[in-house]
Amino acid sequence: MKRIVAATLSIVLALMLFGCAKKDNEIVGRSSTIAYAETTSDIAKAEIDGEYTFAFNPYVVSREAINAMKGNEHYNKFVSAVLNRASAVSVPTREEYDNIRFAIGEYFPFASLVENFRYSAIDMAVLIDYKYDLEEHNKKISDFKTEIENVFAQCVDRKDSNIIAAISLYNWISKNIAVATSIQSNDTASSGIAQTETLPDISSANDIYSTLLTKKGNEKSASALYVFLLKQLGIDSKVVSGWSGEVFRTWNMVCLNNKWYHCDIYSEQKASDGEGLIYFGM
């Protein structure tokens, strides 16, 4: 069983339950700004000319992913190539390409705009094909940036601590993203058959981009979206999976005040319609 955090912390977190609703009223008539941070910095928030802004950073990945990739140089090059709709990006070896493939699927929101990418040993580069022409490609990137801006405008204030920001974003996803799960028990695992909870068009919303834009997803994509939003604020998080009793599940772990806590968006949604903190900070 996961252990609940100390009572004092729980009380502080509980007081923030109304944070997003409160901020919905505060932002009426306010024009928020968001910069596009083409940077390798972990923290995508800044004060520019006296104005506080959240700088959307498409390069962010978890610390765990950076370690697995042995650095993020080649991942960042791939991200830049896709943002500019380039047909190829230099990656010297197949091993370096293999190191970044997982992170591209897990953390890069615009991977879903790519039809196919593959490594060419002859060119020593990753060759990339796209689903959309340049105009539509750029529009989809812009649409995602707008949604990111809307989420932060509703849920995060410049004075918020990491704990408050983490709970506000957790609360927002729990209330606004319809999350399905593939429920796999020990019995079904042996047969290779998983029981899947059904939501409309869920098959088209299994990545960060589609989950945010359609407001539908599965446990994995909702958890990956949470990681992506937290990393915009420099808060480390990761997606974890494992057996919970007889059921195979996916959820998050979030690093707050140098300690790791479990956060289960799917269970929160089912238990409290996203209105509680039952599964936050375990």
PELINPE-V146463 format. One record per residue. N is the residue number from 1. PHI is phi in whole degrees, -180 to 180 (NA if undefined). PSI is psi in degrees with one decimal (* if undefined). NEAR is the number of other C-alpha atoms within 10 Angstrom. Layout:
# PELINPE-V146463
n=(N;N)
phi=(PHI;PHI)
psi=(PSI;PSI)
near=(NEAR;NEAR)
This chain:
# PELINPE-V146463
n=(1;2;3;4;5;6;7;8;9;10;11;12;13;14;15;16;17;18;19;20;21;22;23;24;25;26;27;28;29;30;31;32;33;34;35;36;37;38;39;40;41;42;43;44;45;46;47;48;49;50;51;52;53;54;55;56;57;58;59;60;61;62;63;64;65;66;67;68;69;70;71;72;73;74;75;76;77;78;79;80;81;82;83;84;85;86;87;88;89;90;91;92;93;94;95;96;97;98;99;100;101;102;103;104;105;106;107;108;109;110;111;112;113;114;115;116;117;118;119;120;121;122;123;124;125;126;127;128;129;130;131;132;133;134;135;136;137;138;139;140;141;142;143;144;145;146;147;148;149;150;151;152;153;154;155;156;157;158;159;160;161;162;163;164;165;166;167;168;169;170;171;172;173;174;175;176;177;178;179;180;181;182;183;184;185;186;187;188;189;190;191;192;193;194;195;196;197;198;199;200;201;202;203;204;205;206;207;208;209;210;211;212;213;214;215;216;217;218;219;220;221;222;223;224;225;226;227;228;229;230;231;232;233;234;235;236;237;238;239;240;241;242;243;244;245;246;247;248;249;250;251;252;253;254;255;256;257;258;259;260;261;262;263;264;265;266;267;268;269;270;271;272;273;274;275;276;277;278;279;280;281;282)
phi=(NA;-78;-97;-72;-67;-55;-60;-61;-63;-61;-65;-62;-66;-61;-66;-94;-56;-96;-58;-67;-63;-63;-72;-57;-74;-68;-90;-60;81;-101;-94;-86;-125;-142;-92;-108;-92;-85;-148;-95;-64;-71;-103;-109;-142;-158;-105;-120;53;81;-104;-84;-141;-95;-96;-62;-122;-75;-90;-71;-141;-73;-60;-61;-67;-61;-63;-66;-83;61;108;-117;-59;-75;-62;-62;-64;-66;-58;-61;-62;-69;-58;-97;52;-77;-86;-157;-140;-69;-139;-59;-129;-64;-62;-66;-65;-60;-65;-97;-60;-63;-63;-61;-70;-87;-120;-89;-66;-96;-61;-72;-89;-98;-73;-164;-144;-152;-93;-112;-67;-66;-85;51;-154;-91;-96;-125;-112;-116;-81;-129;-71;-59;-63;-68;-56;-68;-64;-67;-65;-63;-61;-66;-60;-63;-65;-60;-59;-62;-63;-67;-64;-78;-117;-127;-104;-62;-93;-66;-76;-60;-64;-65;-63;-63;-72;-65;-70;-60;-64;-64;-63;-60;-89;-113;-108;-76;-107;-106;-140;-94;-89;-115;-94;-60;-69;-73;-62;-68;-91;78;-108;-111;-86;-116;-70;-99;-130;-58;57;-66;-66;-94;-133;-118;-140;-59;-60;-65;-63;-71;-75;-96;63;-134;-172;-117;-54;-69;-71;-67;-67;-66;-63;-61;-59;-63;-66;-64;-66;-61;-104;79;-96;-78;-155;-152;-91;-128;-135;175;-85;-115;68;-99;-119;-87;-129;-131;-154;-116;-122;-126;-95;-128;52;66;-128;-97;-128;-83;-137;-118;-65;-61;-65;-62;-62;-73;-84;-135;57;78;-95;-119;-132;-64;-112;-103;75;-92)
psi=(141.2;144.4;133.1;141.7;169.6;149.4;-37.5;-46.1;-39.9;-39.7;-42.7;-43.0;-40.0;-33.3;-16.0;3.6;-30.8;11.7;-50.9;-40.9;-40.1;-43.8;-25.5;-39.8;-35.2;-30.9;-1.9;126.3;0.8;133.0;109.7;158.2;148.5;129.6;164.5;106.6;94.2;78.3;159.9;7.3;143.1;-31.1;118.7;53.7;142.1;160.4;117.9;118.9;40.6;-6.9;132.7;132.8;151.0;121.1;109.9;125.5;102.9;-3.5;-8.6;139.6;168.6;158.1;-37.6;-41.4;-40.4;-41.8;-42.1;-33.8;-6.7;44.4;163.9;19.5;-50.0;-31.8;-45.8;-37.5;-39.7;-44.8;-47.2;-39.0;-43.1;-42.3;-34.2;7.7;43.4;150.9;-12.6;153.8;134.7;124.0;111.3;-38.3;157.9;-35.2;-42.5;-35.6;-46.3;-34.5;-29.8;-12.1;-43.3;-44.8;-35.3;-46.0;-33.1;-36.3;-21.2;111.7;-24.3;10.2;-28.5;-10.5;-3.4;128.3;-43.4;147.9;144.5;157.4;134.4;112.4;-30.9;-45.7;-12.3;49.5;159.3;124.0;134.4;130.5;146.5;153.6;-25.4;156.3;173.8;-43.7;-47.4;-37.8;-50.0;-34.8;-41.2;-36.8;-43.4;-40.3;-40.8;-43.5;-39.0;-42.3;-40.0;-44.9;-43.6;-41.9;-48.8;-35.3;-35.4;-34.5;-19.4;126.7;150.5;-20.1;-3.2;141.1;169.4;-38.0;-46.7;-43.0;-41.9;-41.5;-36.1;-42.7;-39.0;-44.9;-41.0;-47.4;-42.8;-34.9;-25.2;-16.6;120.3;112.1;128.3;167.3;147.8;107.7;107.2;116.4;171.7;-33.2;-46.5;-26.2;-39.2;-29.8;-11.7;10.6;125.0;139.8;125.7;127.3;135.4;131.7;151.3;130.6;27.9;-26.9;-22.8;5.1;62.2;22.3;171.4;-48.6;-55.4;-36.5;-43.2;-41.8;-35.9;-12.6;29.6;149.6;-173.7;179.2;-43.9;-45.5;-35.2;-39.7;-38.8;-37.7;-41.2;-44.1;-45.3;-42.8;-42.5;-40.1;-25.2;-24.2;6.2;16.1;122.0;139.4;163.7;157.5;130.6;152.3;153.6;179.0;129.1;96.4;-119.0;6.9;135.2;124.5;163.3;136.3;-165.9;156.5;136.2;136.2;112.9;128.0;41.6;19.5;146.5;133.9;147.4;138.4;122.5;94.7;-44.7;-47.6;-36.7;-44.3;-42.0;-32.9;-35.5;11.0;28.9;8.8;-5.0;-170.7;34.5;-38.0;21.2;131.9;40.0;*)
near=(6;9;9;15;13;10;9;9;12;16;10;12;18;14;10;17;18;13;20;22;13;13;15;12;10;12;12;9;7;8;7;14;14;20;16;12;17;16;16;15;13;18;19;26;20;17;11;10;6;7;9;15;19;26;23;24;24;24;25;28;26;22;16;13;19;17;11;14;21;13;15;21;14;19;24;21;15;28;20;17;17;22;17;12;19;14;14;20;20;17;22;16;14;15;10;16;22;12;20;22;15;14;19;18;14;21;23;24;23;21;21;18;19;15;11;12;15;14;20;17;12;6;13;16;20;21;18;19;16;18;12;15;9;12;8;12;19;14;12;17;15;12;13;19;18;15;14;19;19;14;17;22;22;21;23;22;17;13;8;12;11;17;18;20;23;28;23;26;22;25;26;22;24;24;19;14;21;20;29;21;18;17;16;19;18;14;12;13;13;10;8;9;12;16;11;11;12;12;14;10;11;19;13;12;22;21;26;27;25;21;23;22;17;14;17;24;29;24;23;25;26;32;28;26;24;25;26;27;23;25;23;24;22;17;21;21;28;23;22;14;12;10;12;11;10;11;15;17;21;21;22;23;21;24;18;16;9;8;8;16;18;22;25;22;29;26;19;22;23;11;14;14;14;23;15;17;23;19;20;24;25;19)
